[in-house]
Amino acid sequence: MKIAKLTAILTAALLAAAVAEAQDIRERNIKVGIGLSADHPQGQSVTRFAELVEQKSGGKIKVRLFAGGSIGNDVTMISALQGGTQEMTVPDTSTLVGIAGLKDFGLINLPFLLNKNEEADALLDGPFGQKLLAKLPERGLIGLGFWENGFRQVTNSRRPVVKAEDFAGLKLRVIQNPLFIDTFAALGASAQPMPFPEVYTALEQRVVDGQENPLATILASKFFEVQKHAVLSNHIYSVWAVLMSKRFWDRLTPDEQKIITEAAKEATDFERKTIRTFEAKALEELKANGMQVTTLPEAEVAKLRDKTKPVWTKFTKEFGEASADEMMGVLNQARASK
């Protein structure tokens, strides 16, 4: 049985190599930089993408992961893609908002917009998400898909958060994005924008009281070592864009572009399954590592929604009311079909 399995694997590999040989595929090297660790679901999914690309190209195209912010943060890596000095990165879509012409990417992050993952899939995999990706080439970027980061939760080292008012006075690290800053200002917290690679040290040294990220990131980054309290606030849904440098993309042959596109789609399916499985386990692991986790009653969540209404008003105008209406139309249709 083992010999048969090995034979099948070798046959598949030889077939892939033969197909690649018949195509216009050249020796290529792709650097993918991410801010998270290699063992985070994001890092695992880049590794899966690398395996798929190498397999489909018969070993000619090699993808190398640079994790943990080793070659820059999201902002600097996006700039490197635009400049053609780096091939790929997987940043939070919120960092694209600062690039001219891409403001409507920020609509995804409106506070308390989404209720569950399936709504996000319907929004991002459909025409609205494709419309966003179509804006990227003019900015020197190619969008290969959306990966789930997840619903963001708040941790801190000072006190448990059991009601809406408990956010007041907390100094919280947030993504370098005005919507995130204004959201927490509306909740009474002091928002401190900071690149992700700096967060653990800032928490450890008490430069900030806490931070906000999905549970998978909180666990993989070991924030439980320097944070005692967590609240399941689900305040913002966060998503990553799988980006490639347009300068690099334009040098690829049509066969190579097809390989990259197909591998990215398969890696997207892998990433979503992986992170959702990881997220489901993360809560219990965080508790096992000593974090005290609270869940807000619906009445307190309603207060948070009310406090952040001015954020909706401000940023739907800034990001584009027509796009906001289009987005809500998609979401309302998805909700009605369930």
PAZAPA-4460 file (N, C-alpha, C; in steps of 0.05 Angstrom, whole numbers, plus 32768, in hexadecimal, padded with zeros to 4 digits):
% residues 338
    n_x    n_y    n_z   ca_x   ca_y   ca_z    c_x    c_y    c_z   seq   type   mol
   8011   7FE8   8000   8000   8000   8000   8011   8019   8000     1      M     A
   8027   8018   8010   8038   802F   8012   8046   8034   7FF7     2      K     A
   804F   801D   7FEA   805C   801F   7FD1   8049   802B   7FBB     3      I     A
   8030   8022   7FBC   801D   802C   7FA9   8018   804A   7FAD     4      A     A
   8017   8052   7FC6   8013   806F   7FCC   802B   807F   7FC3     5      K     A
   8043   8075   7FC8   805B   8083   7FBF   805C   8085   7FA1     6      L     A
   8055   8070   7F94   8054   806F   7F76   8041   8084   7F6C     7      T     A
   802A   8087   7F79   8016   809A   7F70   8020   80B7   7F73     8      A     A
   802E   80BB   7F8A   8039   80D6   7F8F   804F   80DD   7F7A     9      I     A
   8060   80C9   7F75   8075   80CE   7F61   806A   80D2   7F45    10      L     A
   8055   80C3   7F3F   8048   80C6   7F25   803C   80E2   7F22    11      T     A
   802F   80EB   7F37   8023   8106   7F37   8038   811B   7F34    12      A     A
   804E   8118   7F42   8064   812C   7F40   8070   812C   7F24    13      A     A
   8074   8115   7F19   807F   8113   7EFD   806C   8120   7EE9    14      L     A
   8052   811A   7EED   803E   8126   7EDB   803E   8144   7EDD    15      L     A
   803F   814F   7EF6   8040   816C   7EFA   8058   8178   7EEC    16      A     A
   806F   816A   7EEF   8088   8174   7EE3   8086   8174   7EC4    17      A     A
   8079   815E   7EBA   8076   815C   7E9D   8063   8172   7E92    18      A     A
   804E   8178   7EA1   803B   818D   7E99   804A   81A8   7E99    19      V     A
   8059   81AC   7EAF   8068   81C6   7EB2   807C   81C9   7E9B    20      A     A
   8088   81B3   7E93   809D   81B4   7E7E   8090   81BD   7E64    21      E     A
   8077   81B5   7E60   8069   81BC   7E47   805F   81D9   7E47    22      A     A
   805F   81E5   7E5E   8055   8201   7E60   806D   8214   7E60    23      Q     A
   8066   822E   7E5D   807A   8243   7E5D   807F   824C   7E7A    24      D     A
   8090   823C   7E87   8095   8241   7EA4   80B4   8244   7EA7    25      I     A
   80BC   8259   7EB5   80D8   825E   7EB9   80DF   825C   7ED7    26      R     A
   80F8   825B   7EDC   8102   825B   7EF8   80FB   8276   7F05    27      E     A
   80EB   8275   7F1B   80E3   828D   7F29   80E6   828A   7F47    28      R     A
   80EB   82A0   7F55   80EC   82A0   7F72   80D9   82B6   7F7C    29      N     A
   80C8   82AE   7F8F   80B4   82C1   7F99   80B7   82C3   7FB7    30      I     A
   80BB   82DC   7FC1   80BD   82E1   7FDE   80A1   82EA   7FE7    31      K     A
   8097   82DC   7FFC   807E   82E4   8008   8083   82ED   8025    32      V     A
   807E   8306   802B   8082   8310   8046   8068   8313   8055    33      G     A
   8068   830A   806E   8050   830D   807F   8059   8317   809B    34      I     A
   8047   8323   80A9   804E   832D   80C4   804B   8318   80DA    35      G     A
   803B   8303   80D4   8036   82EF   80E8   804B   82D8   80E7    36      L     A
   8049   82C6   80FA   805C   82B0   80FB   8057   829B   80E6    37      S     A
   806B   828B   80E0   8069   8276   80CC   8055   8261   80D4    38      A     A
   8050   825C   80EE   803E   8248   80F6   8021   8252   80FA    39      D     A
   801D   826C   80F6   8002   8277   80F6   7FF4   826C   80DD    40      H     A
   7FD9   8269   80DD   7FCB   8260   80C5   7FD2   8270   80AC    41      P     A
   7FD8   828A   80AF   7FE0   8299   8098   7FFA   828F   808D    42      Q     A
   800E   828A   809F   8027   827F   8096   8025   8263   808B    43      G     A
   8014   8253   8097   800F   8237   808D   8003   8238   8071    44      Q     A
   7FF3   824C   806C   7FE5   824E   8052   7FF8   8258   803C    45      S     A
   800B   826A   8044   801F   8272   8030   8030   825A   8029    46      V     A
   8037   8249   803D   8046   8231   8038   8037   821E   8025    47      T     A
   801D   821C   8029   800C   820B   8017   800C   8217   7FFB    48      R     A
   800A   8231   7FF9   800C   823F   7FDF   8026   8238   7FD1    49      F     A
   803C   8239   7FE1   8056   8233   7FD6   8058   8217   7FCB    50      A     A
   804C   8204   7FDA   804C   81E8   7FD1   803C   81E5   7FB7    51      E     A
   8026   81F2   7FB6   8015   81F0   7F9E   8023   81FC   7F85    52      L     A
   802F   8213   7F89   803D   8220   7F73   8054   820F   7F69    53      V     A
   8064   8204   7F7C   807B   81F3   7F74   8071   81DA   7F65    54      E     A
   805B   81CF   7F6F   8050   81B7   7F63   8046   81BC   7F47    55      Q     A
   8037   81D2   7F44   802B   81D9   7F2A   803F   81E2   7F15    56      K     A
   8056   81EC   7F1F   806B   81F6   7F0D   8081   81E2   7F08    57      S     A
   807D   81CA   7F12   8092   81B5   7F0F   80AC   81BD   7F1E    58      G     A
   80A9   81CC   7F33   80C0   81D4   7F43   80CF   81EC   7F39    59      G     A
   80C5   81F9   7F24   80D3   8210   7F19   80CF   822A   7F28    60      K     A
   80B6   822D   7F33   80B0   8245   7F42   80B0   823F   7F5F    61      I     A
   80C2   824D   7F6E   80C5   8247   7F8A   80BC   8260   7F9A    62      K     A
   80AC   825A   7FAF   80A1   826F   7FC0   80AE   826C   7FDB    63      V     A
   80B8   8282   7FE6   80C5   8282   8000   80B7   8294   8013    64      R     A
   80B0   828A   802B   80A2   8299   803F   80B6   82A8   8051    65      L     A
   80B0   82C2   8056   80BF   82D2   8069   80AA   82DC   807E    66      F     A
   80AA   82CE   8095   8096   82D3   80A9   809F   82E6   80BF    67      A     A
   808D   82ED   80D1   8093   82FC   80E9   809D   8319   80E4    68      G     A
   8095   8324   80CD   809D   833F   80C7   80BB   8342   80C1    69      G     A
   80C7   832C   80B9   80E5   832C   80B5   80EE   833D   809E    70      S     A
   80DC   8343   808B   80E4   8355   8075   80D2   836E   8073    71      I     A
   80C3   8373   808A   80B4   838C   808B   8098   8387   8096    72      G     A
   808A   839E   809B   806E   839C   80A3   805C   839F   808B    73      N     A
   8042   839D   808F   802F   839D   8079   8033   83B5   8066    74      D     A
   8036   83CC   8072   8038   83E5   8063   8051   83E5   8052    75      V     A
   8068   83DF   805E   8081   83DF   804F   8082   83C9   803A    76      T     A
   8076   83B2   803F   8076   839C   802C   8064   83A2   8014    77      M     A
   804D   83AF   8018   803D   83B8   8002   804C   83CB   7FF0    78      I     A
   805A   83DD   7FFC   806B   83F0   7FED   8081   83E1   7FDD    79      S     A
   808C   83CC   7FE9   80A0   83BD   7FDB   8095   83AE   7FC3    80      A     A
   807C   83A5   7FC5   806F   8398   7FAF   806B   83AD   7F98    81      L     A
   8062   83C4   7FA0   805D   83D9   7F8B   8077   83E1   7F7E    82      Q     A
   808D   83E0   7F8D   80A7   83E7   7F82   80B5   83D0   7F73    83      G     A
   80AA   83B8   7F76   80B5   83A1   7F68   80CC   8394   7F75    84      G     A
   80D1   839B   7F8F   80E7   838F   7F9E   80DF   8376   7FAE    85      T     A
   80C5   8371   7FAF   80BB   8359   7FBD   80A3   834F   7FAD    86      Q     A
   80A0   8334   7FAC   808C   8329   7F9B   8070   8327   7FA7    87      E     A
   806E   831F   7FC1   8053   831B   7FCC   8053   8322   7FEA    88      M     A
   803B   8328   7FF3   8035   832C   8010   8018   8326   8014    89      T     A
   8010   8323   802E   7FF4   831D   8035   7FEC   8330   804B    90      V     A
   7FE7   8349   8045   7FE1   835D   805A   7FC3   835E   8061    91      P     A
   7FBE   836A   8078   7FA2   8371   807F   7F98   8385   806B    92      D     A
   7F80   8382   8061   7F75   8394   804D   7F73   83B1   8057    93      T     A
   7F72   83B5   8071   7F71   83D0   807C   7F89   83E1   8074    94      S     A
   7FA0   83D4   806F   7FB8   83E3   8068   7FB7   83ED   804B    95      T     A
   7FA4   83E2   803B   7FA1   83EC   801F   7F92   8406   801E    96      L     A
   7F84   840D   8033   7F73   8425   8032   7F84   843E   802F    97      V     A
   7F9C   843E   8038   7FAE   8456   8036   7FB9   845A   801A    98      G     A
   7FB4   8447   8008   7FBE   844A   7FEC   7FA8   8457   7FDC    99      I     A
   7FAF   846C   7FCD   7F9C   847B   7FBD   7F8B   8469   7FAC   100      A     A
   7F70   846D   7FAD   7F5E   845E   7F9C   7F54   8444   7FA8   101      G     A
   7F5D   843D   7FC0   7F56   8423   7FCB   7F46   8426   7FE5   102      L     A
   7F3A   843D   7FE9   7F2C   8442   8003   7F15   842F   8008   103      K     A
   7F07   8425   7FF3   7EF0   8414   7FF9   7EF8   83F9   8003   104      D     A
   7F12   83F2   8004   7F1A   83DA   8012   7F14   83DC   8030   105      F     A
   7F13   83F5   803A   7F0E   83FA   8056   7EF2   83F3   805F   106      G     A
   7EDF   83F1   804C   7EC3   83EA   8053   7EC1   83D0   8061   107      L     A
   7ED3   83BD   805A   7ED2   83A2   8066   7ED5   83A4   8085   108      I     A
   7EE4   83B9   808E   7EEA   83BB   80AA   7ED7   83CC   80BB   109      N     A
   7EC0   83D4   80AF   7EAD   83E3   80BF   7EA5   83D3   80D8   110      L     A
   7EA5   83E0   80EF   7E9F   83D2   8108   7E84   83C4   8108   111      P     A
   7E84   83AB   8111   7E6C   839B   8114   7E5D   8398   80FA   112      F     A
   7E6C   8397   80E4   7E60   8394   80C9   7E55   8377   80C5   113      L     A
   7E66   8364   80CC   7E60   8348   80C6   7E59   8338   80DF   114      L     A
   7E48   8324   80DB   7E40   8313   80F1   7E4D   82F8   80F2   115      N     A
   7E56   82EE   80DA   7E62   82D4   80D9   7E74   82D2   80C0   116      K     A
   7E85   82BD   80C0   7E99   82BA   80AA   7E8C   82B6   808F   117      N     A
   7E75   82A8   808E   7E68   82A3   8075   7E60   82BC   8066   118      E     A
   7E58   82D1   8076   7E51   82EA   806A   7E6A   82F7   805C   119      E     A
   7E80   82F4   8069   7E99   82FF   805E   7EA0   82F0   8044   120      A     A
   7E9D   82D6   8043   7EA2   82C6   802B   7E91   82D0   8014   121      D     A
   7E77   82D4   8019   7E64   82DD   8005   7E6C   82F8   7FFA   122      A     A
   7E75   8309   800C   7E7D   8325   8004   7E97   8325   7FF4   123      L     A
   7EAB   8317   7FFD   7EC5   8319   7FF1   7EC9   8307   7FD9   124      L     A
   7EBB   82F1   7FD7   7EBE   82DF   7FC0   7EAC   82E7   7FA9   125      D     A
   7E9A   82F9   7FAE   7E87   8301   7F99   7E90   831A   7F8A   126      G     A
   7E7E   8326   7F7B   7E85   833E   7F6B   7E90   8355   7F7B   127      P     A
   7E87   8359   7F94   7E92   836F   7FA3   7EB0   836C   7FA9   128      F     A
   7EB8   8353   7FB1   7ED4   834E   7FB6   7EE5   8350   7F9D   129      G     A
   7EDA   8346   7F87   7EE8   8347   7F6E   7EEC   8364   7F64   130      Q     A
   7ED8   8374   7F6A   7EDA   8390   7F63   7EF1   839E   7F72   131      K     A
   7EF4   8396   7F8B   7F0A   83A1   7F9B   7F25   8399   7F90   132      L     A
   7F27   837F   7F89   7F41   8375   7F7F   7F48   8382   7F64   133      L     A
   7F33   8389   7F54   7F38   8395   7F3A   7F44   83B1   7F3C   134      A     A
   7F43   83BD   7F53   7F4E   83D7   7F57   7F6C   83D7   7F5B   135      K     A
   7F77   83BF   7F62   7F93   83BD   7F6A   7FA8   83C1   7F54   136      L     A
   7FA4   83B6   7F3C   7FB9   83B9   7F27   7FC2   83D6   7F22   137      P     A
   7FAF   83E9   7F23   7FB6   8405   7F1F   7FC8   8410   7F35   138      E     A
   7FCA   8401   7F4B   7FDB   8409   7F61   7FF4   83F7   7F64   139      R     A
   7FFA   83E9   7F4E   8012   83D9   7F4E   8010   83BE   7F5C   140      G     A
   7FF7   83B5   7F61   7FF2   839C   7F70   7FDF   838A   7F61   141      L     A
   7FE2   8370   7F65   7FD0   835C   7F5B   7FC3   834D   7F72   142      I     A
   7FA9   834C   7F73   7F9B   833F   7F89   7F94   8322   7F81   143      G     A
   7F9D   830F   7F90   7F99   82F3   7F8A   7F83   82E6   7F9B   144      L     A
   7F77   82F6   7FAD   7F61   82EB   7FBD   7F61   82F7   7FD9   145      G     A
   7F4E   82EF   7FE9   7F4B   82F8   8004   7F4E   82E1   8017   146      F     A
   7F5D   82E4   802C   7F60   82D0   8041   7F54   82DB   805B   147      W     A
   7F48   82C9   806A   7F3B   82D1   8083   7F50   82D5   8099   148      E     A
   7F4D   82EC   80A6   7F5B   82F1   80BF   7F48   82EB   80D6   149      N     A
   7F2F   82F7   80D4   7F1A   82EF   80E7   7F10   8307   80F7   150      G     A
   7EFD   8300   8109   7EF2   8314   811A   7F06   831C   8130   151      F     A
   7F09   8336   8134   7F1D   8340   8146   7F12   8342   8162   152      R     A
   7F23   833B   8176   7F1D   833B   8192   7F31   834C   81A1   153      Q     A
   7F2A   8356   81B8   7F3B   8368   81C7   7F47   8359   81DF   154      V     A
   7F61   835D   81E3   7F6E   8353   81FB   7F7B   836A   820A   155      T     A
   7F7F   8367   8224   7F8D   837C   8233   7F99   8370   824D   156      N     A
   7FAA   837F   8259   7FB7   8376   8272   7FAC   8384   828B   157      S     A
   7F98   8395   8288   7F8F   83A4   829F   7F76   8399   82AD   158      R     A
   7F61   8393   829D   7F48   838B   82AA   7F36   837B   8296   159      R     A
   7F23   836C   82A1   7F10   835E   828F   7EFD   8373   8283   160      P     A
   7EF5   836E   826A   7EE1   837F   825D   7EC6   8370   825D   161      V     A
   7EB3   8379   826D   7E9A   836C   8270   7E82   837D   8267   162      V     A
   7E88   8397   8262   7E73   83A9   8258   7E80   83BD   8246   163      K     A
   7E70   83CB   8236   7E79   83DE   8222   7E8C   83F3   822E   164      A     A
   7E85   83FC   8246   7E94   8411   8252   7EB1   8409   825A   165      E     A
   7EB6   83EF   825B   7ED0   83E6   8265   7EE7   83EB   8251   166      D     A
   7EE0   83F2   8238   7EF4   83F9   8224   7F01   8414   822A   167      F     A
   7EF2   8425   8239   7EFB   8440   823E   7F16   8440   824D   168      A     A
   7F28   8450   8243   7F42   8453   8250   7F57   843F   8249   169      G     A
   7F50   8429   823B   7F64   8415   8234   7F75   8420   821D   170      L     A
   7F8F   841C   821F   7FA1   8424   820A   7FA6   840B   81F8   171      K     A
   7F9B   840B   81E0   7F9B   83F3   81CF   7FA9   83F7   81B5   172      L     A
   7FBB   83E4   81AE   7FC8   83E5   8194   7FB4   83DE   817F   173      R     A
   7FB4   83ED   8169   7FA2   83E8   8153   7FB2   83E9   8139   174      V     A
   7FA6   83DE   8123   7FB2   83E1   8109   7FB5   83FE   8102   175      I     A
   7FC9   8404   80F1   7FCF   8420   80E9   7FBA   8429   80D4   176      Q     A
   7FA2   842E   80DE   7F8C   8434   80CD   7F78   8446   80DB   177      N     A
   7F6F   845C   80CF   7F5D   846F   80DD   7F43   8463   80E7   178      P     A
   7F38   844F   80D8   7F1E   8443   80E0   7F22   8435   80FB   179      L     A
   7F38   8426   80FE   7F3D   8418   8117   7F41   842B   812E   180      F     A
   7F50   8440   8128   7F55   8455   813D   7F3B   8462   8146   181      I     A
   7F2A   8469   8133   7F11   8476   813A   7EFD   8463   8147   182      D     A
   7EFE   844A   813F   7EEC   8436   814C   7EF1   8434   816A   183      T     A
   7F0B   8432   8171   7F11   8430   818E   7F0F   844A   819D   184      F     A
   7F13   8460   818E   7F0F   847A   819B   7EF1   847D   81A2   185      A     A
   7EE0   8473   8190   7EC3   8474   8195   7EBB   8463   81AD   186      A     A
   7ECB   844E   81B3   7EC5   843D   81CA   7ED3   8448   81E3   187      L     A
   7EE1   845E   81E1   7EEE   846A   81F8   7F0A   8461   81FE   188      G     A
   7F15   8450   81EC   7F30   8446   81F0   7F44   8459   81E3   189      A     A
   7F5D   8456   81E9   7F73   8465   81DD   7F80   8453   81C8   190      S     A
   7F7B   8458   81AF   7F86   8447   819A   7FA2   844F   8193   191      A     A
   7FB4   843B   8192   7FD0   8440   818C   7FD8   8430   8173   192      Q     A
   7FD9   843D   815C   7FE1   842F   8143   7FFE   8426   8144   193      P     A
   8003   840E   813B   801D   8402   813E   8020   83EA   812A   194      M     A
   8037   83E7   811D   803C   83D0   810C   803B   83B6   811C   195      P     A
   8030   83A1   8110   802C   8388   811F   8046   837D   812C   196      F     A
   805C   837D   811D   8074   8370   8129   807D   837D   8144   197      P     A
   8073   8395   814A   807B   83A3   8163   8068   839D   817A   198      E     A
   8052   838F   8175   803C   838D   8188   8044   837E   81A1   199      V     A
   8050   8366   819E   8056   8356   81B6   8068   8365   81C9   200      Y     A
   807D   8372   81BF   808F   8380   81D1   8080   8397   81DF   201      T     A
   806F   83A5   81D0   805F   83BB   81DC   804D   83B2   81F2   202      A     A
   8041   839A   81EF   8030   838F   8204   8041   8386   821C   203      L     A
   8058   837A   8216   8069   8370   822B   8074   8387   823C   204      E     A
   807A   839D   822F   8086   83B4   823E   8070   83C7   8248   205      Q     A
   8057   83C0   8244   8040   83D0   824D   8040   83EC   8240   206      R     A
   804A   83EE   8228   8048   8406   8218   802A   840A   8211   207      V     A
   801D   83F4   820D   7FFF   83F5   8209   7FF3   83E0   821C   208      V     A
   7FDA   83E4   8222   7FCB   83D1   8234   7FC3   83B8   8225   209      D     A
   7FBD   83BB   820B   7FB3   83A4   81FD   7FB3   83A8   81DF   210      G     A
   7FA5   8396   81D1   7FA4   8396   81B4   7F8B   8389   81AB   211      Q     A
   7F86   8389   8190   7F6E   837B   8185   7F77   836C   816D   212      E     A
   7F6F   8352   816C   7F76   8340   8157   7F63   8328   8158   213      N     A
   7F61   8318   8143   7F52   82FF   8145   7F60   82EB   8158   214      P     A
   7F51   82D8   8162   7F5B   82C5   8176   7F73   82B5   816B   215      L     A
   7F72   82AE   8151   7F88   829F   8145   7FA2   82AE   8148   216      A     A
   7FA2   82C8   8143   7FBA   82D8   8145   7FC2   82DC   8162   217      T     A
   7FAF   82E0   8174   7FB5   82E3   8190   7FC3   82CA   819B   218      I     A
   7FBA   82B3   8192   7FC7   829A   819B   7FE2   8296   818E   219      L     A
   7FE3   8298   8174   7FFC   8292   8165   8012   82A6   816D   220      A     A
   800A   82BE   8175   801E   82D3   817D   8025   82D1   819A   221      S     A
   8018   82BF   81A9   801D   82BA   81C5   8017   82D3   81D6   222      K     A
   8003   82E3   81CE   7FFC   82FA   81DE   7FF3   82F3   81FA   223      F     A
   7FEA   82DA   81FE   7FE2   82D1   8218   7FF9   82D3   822D   224      F     A
   8011   82D4   8223   8028   82D6   8235   8029   82F2   8242   225      E     A
   801D   8306   8234   8020   8322   823E   8004   832F   8241   226      V     A
   7FEF   8320   823E   7FD4   832A   8240   7FC3   8317   8251   227      Q     A
   7FB3   8322   8264   7FA4   8311   8275   7F87   830F   826D   228      K     A
   7F7C   8325   8261   7F5F   8326   825C   7F59   8327   823E   229      H     A
   7F44   831A   8236   7F3A   831B   821B   7F1C   831D   821B   230      A     A
   7F11   832C   8208   7EF4   832E   8205   7EED   8327   81E8   231      V     A
   7ED9   8317   81E5   7ED0   830F   81CA   7EBD   8325   81BF   232      L     A
   7ECA   833A   81B5   7EBB   8352   81AC   7EB1   8350   8190   233      S     A
   7EBF   8341   817E   7EB7   833E   8162   7EB2   835A   8155   234      N     A
   7EC3   836D   815C   7EBD   8389   8154   7EC2   838F   8137   235      H     A
   7ED6   8381   812B   7EDC   8386   810F   7EE5   836B   8103   236      I     A
   7EDB   8366   80EA   7EE4   834F   80DB   7EFD   8357   80CB   237      Y     A
   7F11   8347   80CC   7F2B   834E   80BF   7F31   8339   80A9   238      S     A
   7F3C   8343   8093   7F42   8331   807D   7F5D   8339   8070   239      V     A
   7F6A   8325   8065   7F84   832A   8058   7F80   8329   803A   240      W     A
   7F90   8338   802B   7F90   8337   800E   7FAA   8329   8006   241      A     A
   7FA8   8316   7FF4   7FC0   8308   7FEA   7FC9   8318   7FD2   242      V     A
   7FE0   8326   7FD5   7FE9   8339   7FC1   8003   8330   7FB4   243      L     A
   8005   8337   7F9A   801E   8333   7F8B   8026   834D   7F7E   244      M     A
   803F   8352   7F7B   8049   8369   7F6D   8041   8368   7F50   245      S     A
   8035   837E   7F46   802D   837E   7F2A   8045   837D   7F17   246      K     A
   805B   8389   7F20   8074   8389   7F10   807D   836C   7F0C   247      R     A
   807B   835C   7F22   8083   8340   7F1F   806E   8331   7F0F   248      F     A
   8055   8335   7F14   803F   8328   7F06   8042   832C   7EE8   249      W     A
   8048   8344   7EE0   8049   834B   7EC3   8061   833D   7EB5   250      D     A
   8074   8333   7EC5   808B   8325   7EB9   8085   8307   7EB6   251      R     A
   806F   82FE   7EC2   8068   82E2   7EC1   805B   82DB   7EA6   252      L     A
   805F   82C3   7E9D   8051   82BA   7E85   8035   82B3   7E8C   253      T     A
   8023   82B1   7E78   8007   82A9   7E7D   8005   828F   7E8C   254      P     A
   8016   827C   7E85   8016   8262   7E93   801D   8265   7EB1   255      D     A
   8031   8276   7EB6   8039   827B   7ED2   8024   828A   7EE1   256      E     A
   8017   829D   7ED4   8001   82AC   7EE1   7FEA   8299   7EE9   257      Q     A
   7FE5   8286   7ED7   7FD0   8272   7EDC   7FD7   8261   7EF4   258      K     A
   7FF0   8259   7EF6   7FF9   8249   7F0D   7FF5   8258   7F27   259      I     A
   7FFE   8271   7F27   7FFC   8282   7F3F   7FDF   8286   7F47   260      I     A
   7FCE   828B   7F34   7FB1   8290   7F39   7FA4   8277   7F45   261      T     A
   7FA9   8260   7F38   7F9D   8247   7F42   7FA7   823F   7F5E   262      E     A
   7FC1   8243   7F62   7FCC   823C   7F7C   7FC1   824F   7F92   263      A     A
   7FBD   8268   7F8B   7FB2   827B   7F9F   7F96   8274   7FA6   264      A     A
   7F86   826B   7F92   7F6A   8263   7F98   7F69   824B   7FAA   265      K     A
   7F7A   8237   7FA4   7F7B   821F   7FB5   7F85   8226   7FD1   266      E     A
   7F98   8238   7FD3   7FA3   8240   7FED   7F8F   8250   7FFD   267      A     A
   7F7E   825E   7FEF   7F68   826D   7FFD   7F55   825A   800B   268      T     A
   7F4D   8245   7FFD   7F3B   8231   8009   7F49   8225   8021   269      D     A
   7F62   821E   801E   7F72   8212   8034   7F74   8225   804C   270      F     A
   7F79   823F   8046   7F7D   8253   805C   7F63   8256   806C   271      E     A
   7F4D   8258   805F   7F34   825D   806E   7F2D   8245   807F   272      R     A
   7F31   822D   8075   7F2C   8215   8085   7F3F   8213   809C   273      K     A
   7F58   8219   8097   7F6D   8217   80AC   7F68   822C   80C2   274      T     A
   7F63   8244   80BB   7F60   8259   80D0   7F46   8255   80E0   275      I     A
   7F31   824B   80D3   7F18   8247   80E2   7F1B   8230   80F5   276      R     A
   7F2A   821C   80EE   7F2F   8205   8100   7F41   820F   8117   277      T     A
   7F55   821E   8111   7F68   8229   8125   7F59   823C   8138   278      F     A
   7F48   824C   812D   7F39   8260   813D   7F26   8251   8151   279      E     A
   7F1A   823B   8148   7F08   822C   815A   7F17   8221   8172   280      A     A
   7F30   821A   816E   7F40   820E   8184   7F4D   8224   8195   281      K     A
   7F51   823B   8189   7F62   8250   8196   7F56   825A   81B0   282      A     A
   7F3B   825C   81B1   7F2E   8267   81CA   7F35   8255   81E2   283      L     A
   7F33   823B   81DF   7F38   8229   81F6   7F56   8229   81FC   284      E     A
   7F67   822B   81E8   7F84   822C   81EE   7F8C   8246   81FC   285      E     A
   7F7F   825C   81F5   7F85   8275   8203   7F7D   8273   8220   286      L     A
   7F66   8267   8225   7F5D   8264   8240   7F6F   8251   8250   287      K     A
   7F78   823C   8242   7F8B   8229   824F   7FA5   8236   8256   288      A     A
   7FAC   824B   8247   7FC5   825A   824C   7FC1   8271   825F   289      N     A
   7FAA   8272   826C   7FA6   8285   8281   7F97   829F   827B   290      G     A
   7F8D   82A2   8262   7F7E   82BA   825C   7F62   82B8   8267   291      M     A
   7F58   82CE   8272   7F3D   82CF   827B   7F2C   82DC   8265   292      Q     A
   7F19   82CC   825A   7F0A   82D4   8243   7EED   82DB   824A   293      V     A
   7EE4   82F2   8242   7EC8   82F9   8247   7EB9   82FC   822C   294      T     A
   7E9F   82F9   822E   7E8D   82FD   8217   7E79   8312   821E   295      T     A
   7E76   8326   820D   7E64   833C   8213   7E47   8334   820E   296      L     A
   7E35   833B   8220   7E18   8336   821C   7E0F   8346   8203   297      P     A
   7DFA   833E   81F7   7DF0   834B   81DF   7DE9   8369   81E4   298      E     A
   7DE0   836F   81FC   7DD9   838B   8202   7DF2   839C   8201   299      A     A
   7E09   8391   820A   7E22   83A1   820A   7E2C   83A3   81ED   300      E     A
   7E29   838E   81DD   7E31   8390   81C0   7E20   83A6   81B2   301      V     A
   7E07   83A7   81B9   7DF5   83BC   81AE   7E00   83D8   81B5   302      A     A
   7E0A   83DB   81CD   7E16   83F5   81D5   7E2E   83FB   81C4   303      K     A
   7E3F   83E7   81BE   7E56   83EB   81AE   7E4F   83F3   8191   304      L     A
   7E3A   83E5   8187   7E30   83ED   816C   7E28   840A   816B   305      R     A
   7E19   8412   8180   7E0F   842D   8181   7E26   8441   8183   306      D     A
   7E3B   843B   8193   7E51   844D   8197   7E61   8450   817D   307      K     A
   7E61   843B   816C   7E71   843D   8153   7E61   8446   813B   308      T     A
   7E48   844D   813E   7E38   8457   8127   7E45   846F   811A   309      K     A
   7E51   8482   8129   7E5E   8499   811C   7E76   8490   810A   310      P     A
   7E82   847A   8112   7E98   846F   8102   7E8E   8466   80E7   311      V     A
   7E77   8458   80E7   7E6A   844F   80CE   7E64   8468   80BD   312      W     A
   7E57   847C   80C8   7E4F   8494   80B9   7E68   84A1   80AC   313      T     A
   7E7D   84A4   80BC   7E95   84B2   80B2   7EA2   84A2   809B   314      K     A
   7EA6   8488   80A0   7EB6   8479   808D   7EA7   846F   8075   315      F     A
   7E8D   846B   8077   7E7E   8465   805E   7E7F   847C   804B   316      T     A
   7E7F   8495   8056   7E81   84AC   8044   7E9D   84AE   8039   317      K     A
   7EB2   84A8   8049   7ECD   84AA   8040   7ED4   8494   802C   318      E     A
   7ECB   847B   8031   7ED2   8465   8020   7EC0   8463   8007   319      F     A
   7EA9   846F   8008   7E97   846F   7FF1   7E7C   8464   7FF8   320      G     A
   7E68   8475   7FF8   7E4D   846C   8000   7E41   8459   7FEC   321      E     A
   7E47   845D   7FD2   7E3D   844B   7FBE   7E48   842E   7FC2   322      A     A
   7E62   842C   7FC8   7E6E   8412   7FCD   7E63   8406   7FE6   323      S     A
   7E5E   8417   7FFA   7E52   840D   8014   7E37   8402   800F   324      A     A
   7E27   840F   7FFE   7E0C   8406   7FF8   7E0D   83EB   7FE9   325      D     A
   7E20   83E9   7FD7   7E24   83D1   7FC7   7E2B   83BA   7FDA   326      E     A
   7E3D   83BF   7FEC   7E46   83AB   8000   7E2F   83A1   8011   327      M     A
   7E1F   83B4   801B   7E09   83AD   802C   7DF4   839D   801D   328      M     A
   7DF1   83A3   8003   7DDE   8394   7FF2   7DE6   8377   7FF0   329      G     A
   7E00   8372   7FED   7E0A   8357   7FEC   7E05   8348   8006   330      V     A
   7E0C   8356   801C   7E08   834A   8037   7DEB   8344   803D   331      L     A
   7DDA   8357   8037   7DBD   8353   803C   7DB2   833B   802C   332      N     A
   7DBC   8338   8013   7DB4   8322   8002   7DBE   8307   800E   333      Q     A
   7DD7   8308   8017   7DE2   82EF   8023   7DD3   82E8   803D   334      A     A
   7DCB   82FB   804D   7DBD   82F6   8065   7DA1   82EB   8060   335      R     A
   7D95   82F6   804B   7D79   82EE   8044   7D78   82D2   8039   336      A     A
   7D8E   82C9   802D   7D8E   82AE   8021   7D93   8298   8035   337      S     A
   7D9A   829F   804E   7DA0   828B   8062   7D86   8283   8071   338      K     A
***
